[in-house]
């Protein structure tokens, strides 16, 4: 009778150990899938950030061009008013036109700088996402290479 109880206890322990090993293998597989998913998400976020950076650059160029055109229109309007008054374009009228041109150039540069700054921020964010993706892929590779023991040493402890 004692042998039957011992045999049943040993069988239950072996089944429990086998079940534990299977569960650990399933957890390791799920962890690898999670790392793969995280890497894909980070790569996608990095691509979105790069697209936003390009859009910010294009928008900045368009805004700067619009500011230059606006300044040119203001200068043209000022020249037409001065000419309608019979003013020759020497002295203070030239200063007014120069101030208008400088203000337009400053607006264009300011808009371009803001766009470049937005593009830079998007690229920094994209680089961070890329780094996170590489980290997740490295963890996945470690798990696939077997450096992470999915059985947590259960099999080795049974053999020892």
C-alpha positions in Angstrom: 0.0 0.0 0.0 2.8 2.3 0.8 4.4 1.7 -2.6 1.1 2.6 -4.3 0.9 5.9 -2.3 4.5 6.7 -3.1 3.9 5.8 -6.8 0.8 8.0 -6.9 2.6 10.9 -5.2 5.6 10.6 -7.6 3.2 10.5 -10.6 1.4 13.6 -9.3 4.7 15.4 -8.8 5.9 14.5 -12.3 2.6 15.6 -13.8 2.7 18.9 -11.9 6.3 19.5 -13.0 5.4 18.7 -16.6 2.4 21.1 -16.4 4.7 23.8 -14.9 7.2 23.3 -17.8 4.4 23.6 -20.4 3.1 26.8 -18.7 6.6 28.3 -18.6 7.1 27.5 -22.3 3.7 29.1 -23.1 4.7 32.2 -21.1 8.0 32.5 -22.9 6.3 32.2 -26.2 3.7 34.8 -25.2 6.6 37.1 -24.1 8.4 36.7 -27.4 5.1 37.6 -29.2 4.7 40.6 -26.9 8.3 41.8 -27.7 7.5 41.4 -31.4 4.3 43.4 -31.1 6.0 46.1 -29.1 8.8 46.4 -31.7 6.3 46.7 -34.5 4.3 49.4 -32.6 7.5 51.4 -32.0 8.6 51.1 -35.6 5.1 52.3 -36.7 5.3 55.2 -34.3 8.8 56.1 -35.6 7.5 56.1 -39.2 4.6 58.4 -38.2 7.0 60.8 -36.5 9.2 60.9 -39.6 6.2 61.6 -41.7 5.2 64.4 -39.3 8.7 65.9 -39.5 8.5 66.0 -43.3 5.1 67.6 -43.2 6.4 70.2 -40.7 9.3 71.0 -43.1 7.0 71.3 -46.1 4.5 73.4 -44.1 7.3 75.7 -42.9 8.5 76.3 -46.4 5.0 77.1 -47.6 4.4 79.4 -44.6 7.8 81.2 -45.3 6.9 81.6 -49.0 3.5 83.0 -48.0 5.2 85.5 -45.7 7.6 86.5 -48.4 4.7 87.0 -50.9 2.8 89.0 -48.2 5.8 91.2 -47.7 6.2 91.7 -51.4 2.5 92.7 -51.7 3.0 95.2 -48.8 6.0 96.7 -50.5 4.1 96.9 -53.8 1.2 98.6 -52.1 3.5 101.0 -50.3 5.3 101.8 -53.5 2.0 102.4 -55.3 0.8 104.7 -52.5 4.0 106.7 -52.5 4.0 107.0 -56.3 0.3 108.1 -56.2 1.3 110.9 -53.8 4.1 112.0 -56.2 6.8 111.0 -53.7 10.1 110.1 -55.2 11.5 106.9 -53.8 14.5 108.5 -52.0 15.2 109.0 -48.3 12.5 108.1 -45.8 10.2 106.3 -48.3 13.0 103.9 -49.1 13.5 103.4 -45.4 9.8 102.5 -45.1 10.1 100.0 -48.0 13.3 98.6 -46.4 11.5 98.1 -43.1 8.6 96.3 -44.8 11.1 94.0 -46.6 13.0 93.3 -43.3 9.8 92.6 -41.5 8.7 90.2 -44.2 12.0 88.4 -44.2 11.9 88.2 -40.4 8.5 86.6 -40.5 9.6 84.1 -43.1 12.6 83.1 -41.1 10.6 82.8 -37.9 8.0 80.6 -39.6 10.8 78.5 -41.1 12.6 78.1 -37.8 9.3 77.0 -36.1 8.8 74.4 -38.8 12.4 73.2 -38.5 12.0 72.9 -34.7 8.8 70.9 -35.1 10.5 68.6 -37.6 13.5 68.1 -35.2 11.1 67.3 -32.3 9.3 64.7 -34.4 12.6 63.2 -35.5 13.8 63.0 -31.8 10.5 61.3 -30.9 11.0 58.9 -33.9 14.5 58.1 -32.8 13.2 57.2 -29.3 10.6 54.9 -30.8 13.3 53.3 -33.0 15.4 52.7 -29.9 12.5 51.1 -28.1 11.9 48.9 -31.1 15.5 47.8 -31.1 15.3 47.0 -27.4 12.2 44.9 -27.9 13.8 43.1 -30.8 16.9 42.4 -28.7 14.7 40.9 -25.9 12.9 38.8 -28.4 16.2 37.6 -29.9 17.4 36.7 -26.4 14.2 34.7 -25.8 14.5 33.0 -29.2 18.2 32.2 -28.6 17.3 30.4 -25.4 19.2 32.8 -23.1 16.0 33.2 -21.1 15.3 29.8 -19.6 11.5 29.4 -20.1 11.4 26.5 -17.6 13.1 28.7 -14.9 15.5 25.8 -14.2 12.7 23.3 -13.3 14.2 20.6 -15.7 17.7 21.1 -14.3 16.6 20.9 -10.7 14.8 17.6 -11.5 17.9 16.2 -13.1 20.2 17.3 -10.3 
